[in-house]
Amino acid sequence: MRRIDLTDKTYERLLRLVTSFEDQPEDVILRLLGEAEETDVDHSSAPRKRFGRAAPGSVLPVEDYWVPILQILEEAGGEAPSNDVVDALEERMIDVFTHLDRERLQSGEIRWRNRARFARLRMKERGLLSDASRRGVWRITPAGREHLIRQRQKDEMG
């Protein structure tokens, strides 16, 4: 196996093209190479296909997943298997997903499911979900419960 070195800037650009949590840098590079090969065949002015990211505002913001996820966990007694949370999230949010949220990514996963997992990551970073829970289990933290209470109060005030 060969190794290549990338600048931090190039590596950050590569990370922005990741389409799932399982993607490795080589996966992204192979997709990009495949895209380049496709455009080499036809040098017309046809637009290039973009992988991964949807335009800002075209999908539900990741933060919009937070309260429903916290509510689901609270209703489940504080923790639940990730697949159960995501399935319950679908029932709760089905009417707010955009058509792009429902789109299947190149990885095969539906975009909103991928974004729900990304929301979990951001919530862990903010301390709303535990990073010490068992693998495959999402657990609300005291800060997550406080966030939910503040959100309810805010909703009640209008």
N, C-alpha and C positions, 0 to 999 in steps of 0.2 A: 504494500500500500504506500502510495506517495503522499507527501504532506506539502501543503502550501501555506504560506503565511499571508495574512491579510492585515491591512491597517484597521485600527478600531473603527474608523469612519466606514470603511467598506463592509466590515462585519456587521455594524449597526444597520446598514442598508439591506444587507442580506436577511437579517432578522425581521425586518419589516415585511418581507415576502413570505414568511412562514404562514402556512394555512392551517396547521393543526399542532397540537402539543407534541405529537409524535414526530414531526418534521425534524430532520437533521440538516445541517448545512448542505450536505451532499444532495439531499432530496431537492432542495431549492435550486441548487446549481443544475441538477439534471433537468428540472422543469424549464429553467431558463434556456438551457442548451436545446431542449426539444422545441421551445418556442422559436429560438433563432433558426433552427433547421427548417421549421415550417415557413418562416418568412423568407428564407433563402430560396425556396422553391418558387415563390411568387413575389417579385419585386415591385408589384403594383403599389398604389397608394392606399391599399386596404388597411384599416386600423389594426394595430397589433392587439392581440388578446392579452388582457391583464389578469394575472392570477391573484387570488386572495382578497384584497381589500375592496370594500364597497365605498362609494363616494360618501363623504360626511353628510349626515342628514337623511341618507337613504335607508338606513337600518336603525333599529331601536338602540338608543345609547345604552352602553353597558351598565351605567348607574341605575337605569330603569328596572334592571333585574334584581337589584339589591333588596328592596322592601319585600317583594313577593318571595324571594328566597328565604329571608329572615322569618316571614310569616309562616311559611311551610315548615321550617325547622322548629319554630316555637310550637306550632300545632302538633308536631311529631314528638314533643317532649324535649326538644333541645338538640336532637341529632337524628340523622337519617342517612341511609345509603344514598350515594350520589345519584344513581339511576332513578331512585324513587323521587328524589327532589326534582330532577330534571323532568320526569314524567308529570309530576304534579304542577310544575311550572308551565308546561305546555297547556294543561287544562285551564290554568289561571290566566294565562296571557295570550291565548290563541287569537283573541279578537284585536290585539294591539300589534301583532307582528306584521311587518310590511311584506310585500311579495319577495323582496330581496332577503329578508330574514328567513323565509321559507325555502330559499334556494339551496341546492346541494353544492357544497364546495368540491374542489377537485379531489380532496382527500376522501370524499364520499359522505362526509358528515353534513348534516343540515346546519346552515349558518347559525341559526339562533341557538342550537344546542352547543355549538363551539363557543359562542359568545357567553352562554350561561356559565360554562367552565372558566372562561376568561374572567367573568364577573366574580366568580369564587376566588380566583387568584388575587384580584384587586381587593376584595373584601378581607382576605387573609392579611394582605399587606397593611390594611387599615385597622386590623385587630377586631373586625366584626365577626370573623369566623376563626376557629381555632386552627393553628398549624400543628397541633399535637394530637389530633384525632386519628383514629385508625385509618389505614389506607382504604379509600373508597367510601369513607363516611364523612359527611359534612356536619360540623357542630358549631352552634351559635355560642358566642362569648358574652360575658356581661356587657361589654361595649356594644355588641350587636343588639342585645336586648334594649339598651339605652337608646340606640339609634332608632329602633323600631318605635319606642315610646315617644321620642321627640317627633318622629314623622307623623304619628297618630295625632299628637297635639297640634302640629302644624296643619294637618288636614281638617281638624275640628275647627280651627280658627278661620278657615276659608282660604 
